[in-house]
Structures are given as structure tokens and as C-alpha cells.
Amino acid sequence: MAAIRSLEPYVRSILRIIVGFSFSLHGLQKLLGLFGGMGGSGAGAPFASMFWVAGCLETVGGLLILIGLFAPPVAFILSGEMAVALFMVHFPKGLLPIRNGGELAVLYCFVYLYLSVAGPGPLSADALVRKRAG
């Protein structure tokens, strides 16, 4: 069991990489209209709209999470963004995420909250910077 537990920091790094990558794709969908765009329209969100700002946070934040640079504060901000998305976009459609389409927002919110406290793991730009500074 101890051998498996010793892998936790590396599995956390892998989790961070996968979550950051998939989150950045959501941002590119909102910003540039990639992957079907907003609502399958093939278009990105209008400039300076709430969805455009969310797309910027998701693209830039997702890429920073992917490489593990400034991971704890970025993860905290993205956790907050997902909490806002839950209350502004999903909860008006119903209380339960299974009914209001908010499952991904809940998962991202709490994975990012976890990463903001646990850190990015050893396979990250943050760990590389710490190693060089120390």
C-alpha cells in the first residue's frame, strides 16, 4: 500500500495535466468557435461578453494548469469561475447538477479547489522553478 501511496504526487500531476488540457479546450470553444463553437453554432462568444471572459479564463488558465505554472492561485481562480458558472448558468435551470447540466462545472470546481491546496505535483513548471531556485 505504501508503494501505491508514493505515486500520489505523480498521479496528481497527471490529473492536473488532463484537467488543464480539457479545460483549455472548453475555452477555445468559447473564444474561437473551435469544436463546434457555442451551442454548436461554430462561432465564438461575442467580444467582452461573459462567455468571452470565461473563454479567456478557461484557455489561459487551462494552459497554465496544464504546464503547472502558478498552479495554486490559477486553480483557485478557476475554481471560483466554475462556482460562478454553477450559480449563474446552471442553478437557474434546477438545483441538481444532473438536471441542470452542471456536472462538469461541479467537477472542475472541486478538482481545481483540490489543486489549489494540494499543489501541482512534481511534474510541473512550478516544481522545476522551485528546484532551480533551491
N, C-alpha and C positions, 0 to 999 in steps of 0.2 A: 504494500500500500504506500509506503514511503517513497518508493521509486516513482509511482504514478504522481504523487503529490509534488515531487520535484519538477515535474513537467509543467506545473500550473503557470509559471510566468511565460513560458513559450506558447502554451495554448491561449493565454490571454493576448499575446502578441498576434497570433493567428486570428483570433476573434476580432481584434481591433482592425486588422488589415481587411478582412472580409466585410465587416460592417462599414468601414470607411469607403471602400470601393463601391458597395451597393448604394450607399447614401449619396455619393457623388453622382451616380447615375440618375438618381431622382432629381438632383439639382440641375444636371444637364438637360433633363427632360423639360423642366420648368423654364430654364434660361434660353435654351437654343431650339427647343422643339424636337430634340432627338428622341428616338424610341417611341414615336407616336405623338409626342408633344402633350400638351394639356388636354385632357379628355379625349385623346385620340385624334385631335384636330391637326396635328403636325405642326402646330405653332407654339412658340414660347409665350410666356406671360408678358403682358404689357410692361414696358419700362417703368420702374419705380412703383409698381403695384405691390401689394402684399405678397403675392406669389413670386414676383421677380426678386424681392428681398429674400424670401425663403429660398429661392433657387440659388442666389449668391451664397447664402449661408451654407446650404447643402453642398454646393460644388466646392467652394474653397475649404469649408470646414471638413467635408468628407475627404478631400485630398490630404489635408493636414493630418487627419486621423489616420488615413491610410499609411502615410510615411512615419507617423508617430512624432510629429514636431509640434511642440506646445500642446501636447495631447490633453493633460488635465484641464486647463482652462477652456480649450476649444470644446472638449467633451461636455463640460458644464454648460457652456453657451448652447450647444446643440441639444442637450437635454431640455433646457428651458424652451428652445424653439419648438421641440416636439410637445412639450406641455401646453404651450400656447396653441399649437395646431389642434390638440385634443379639445381644448375648451372653445376655440373659435370656429373650427371647421367640423369636428366630429360630434361633440356633445349636443349641438342643436338638433342633430338627427336622431338622438336617443342616448340613453345613459350607458348601455353596454357596448363595448368596442366590437363585439361580434355582430351587433346590429347596426352600428353607425359607421362601420368601415375604418375604425381607428386602431385595429390590432397592430399594424406596423408602427404607428405613432407611439403606442404604448411600449412596444418592444424597444424601439430606438431610444425613447425617453429613458428607460431604465438601464439599458446597456450603456448609454452614454453617462448616466449618473454613476454607474459602477466604475467605468473607466476614469471618470473624473477623480474618484477616490483611490482606486487601485493602481492607477498609472498605466503607462503604455506597454510595459513589459520590456524584456531585454532586446527584442528585435525592433528597435525604433531609432529614429533620429535623435530623440531626447536622450536615450541611453548612450548613443555614440558621442553626443556633445558632452554629457557628464563624464564619460570615460576620458575624453581628451582634456577636459578641464581639470580632472583629478589626477 
